[in-house]
């Protein structure tokens, strides 16, 4: 199953992330190495949110990731939300739907 997690950032995210960025990136790359985190990154213009794509069996995995993330622990992330994503198109889709031939 795919899950999208949305992070909401503090207004001065770009300035405040600096002391925690290396630890945050290590945390994210470790989740990627475990096969849980597929893609992640901040939205641009404005840099007020981030989107993280997880591939796992439970929404608990992204939630646990967030609770251990230095950005969440240090208040850089003001809120996070995990949503199941029903992927239907693409070679990585969990529930492929093809048009009738």
C-alpha positions as CSV (number, residue, x, y, z in Angstrom):
1,X,0.0,0.0,0.0
2,X,1.1,3.6,-0.6
3,X,0.7,6.3,2.0
4,X,1.3,10.0,1.5
5,X,2.4,12.0,4.5
6,X,2.2,15.8,4.5
7,X,4.3,18.0,6.7
8,X,3.4,21.6,7.5
9,X,6.4,23.7,8.3
10,X,6.9,26.8,10.5
11,X,7.0,30.0,8.4
12,X,10.8,30.3,8.8
13,X,11.5,26.7,8.0
14,X,14.5,27.3,5.7
15,X,16.3,29.2,8.4
16,X,15.3,27.0,11.4
17,X,16.0,23.6,9.7
18,X,19.8,24.1,9.6
19,X,20.9,22.6,12.9
20,X,18.7,19.5,12.4
21,X,19.0,18.9,8.7
22,X,21.8,16.3,8.7
23,X,20.0,14.2,11.4
24,X,16.7,14.6,9.5
25,X,18.3,13.5,6.2
26,X,20.0,10.5,7.9
27,X,16.6,9.5,9.4
28,X,15.0,9.7,6.0
29,X,17.7,7.8,4.1
30,X,17.5,5.0,6.7
31,X,13.8,4.7,6.1
32,X,14.5,4.6,2.4
33,X,17.1,1.9,2.8
34,X,14.5,-0.2,4.7
35,X,12.2,0.1,1.7
36,X,9.6,2.2,3.5
37,X,10.2,5.7,2.2
38,X,10.0,5.9,-1.6
39,X,10.3,9.7,-2.3
40,X,10.3,12.8,-0.1
41,X,11.0,16.5,-0.3
42,X,9.7,19.9,0.4
43,X,7.3,21.8,-1.9
44,X,8.7,25.0,-3.4
45,X,7.4,28.5,-3.9
46,X,6.5,28.7,-1.0
47,X,8.6,26.1,1.0
48,X,5.8,25.6,3.5
49,X,5.0,21.9,3.2
50,X,6.7,18.6,2.3
51,X,5.3,15.4,0.8
52,X,6.6,12.0,1.7
53,X,5.6,8.8,-0.2
54,X,5.7,5.6,1.8
55,X,5.3,2.0,0.6
56,X,4.3,-0.1,3.6
57,X,1.6,-2.2,5.2
58,X,0.3,0.2,7.8
59,X,-0.1,3.9,8.3
60,X,1.7,3.4,11.6
61,X,5.0,3.2,9.7
62,X,4.8,6.8,8.4
63,X,3.5,8.0,11.8
64,X,6.4,6.4,13.6
65,X,8.8,7.9,11.1
66,X,7.3,11.4,11.9
67,X,7.4,11.0,15.6
68,X,11.1,10.1,15.4
69,X,12.0,12.8,12.9
70,X,14.2,15.6,14.3
71,X,12.1,18.2,12.3
72,X,9.0,17.1,14.2
73,X,10.8,16.8,17.6
74,X,12.2,20.3,17.3
75,X,9.1,22.0,16.1
76,X,10.1,22.6,12.5
77,X,7.1,20.5,11.4
78,X,4.0,22.0,13.0
79,X,1.6,19.2,11.9
80,X,1.8,16.0,9.9
81,X,-1.0,14.0,8.2
82,X,-0.9,10.5,6.8
83,X,-3.3,9.5,4.0
84,X,-3.6,6.2,2.2
85,X,-3.1,6.7,-1.5
86,X,-4.9,4.3,-3.9
87,X,-2.5,4.1,-6.7
88,X,-4.1,2.9,-9.9
89,X,-1.8,3.9,-12.8
90,X,1.9,3.1,-13.3
91,X,4.1,0.1,-12.9
92,X,4.4,0.6,-9.2
93,X,0.6,1.0,-8.6
94,X,-0.8,-1.3,-5.9
95,X,-4.3,-1.5,-7.5
96,X,-3.7,-1.1,-11.2
97,X,-6.9,-0.3,-13.2
98,X,-6.7,-0.7,-17.0
99,X,-9.4,0.5,-19.4
100,X,-11.5,-2.1,-21.0
101,X,-10.0,-3.3,-24.3
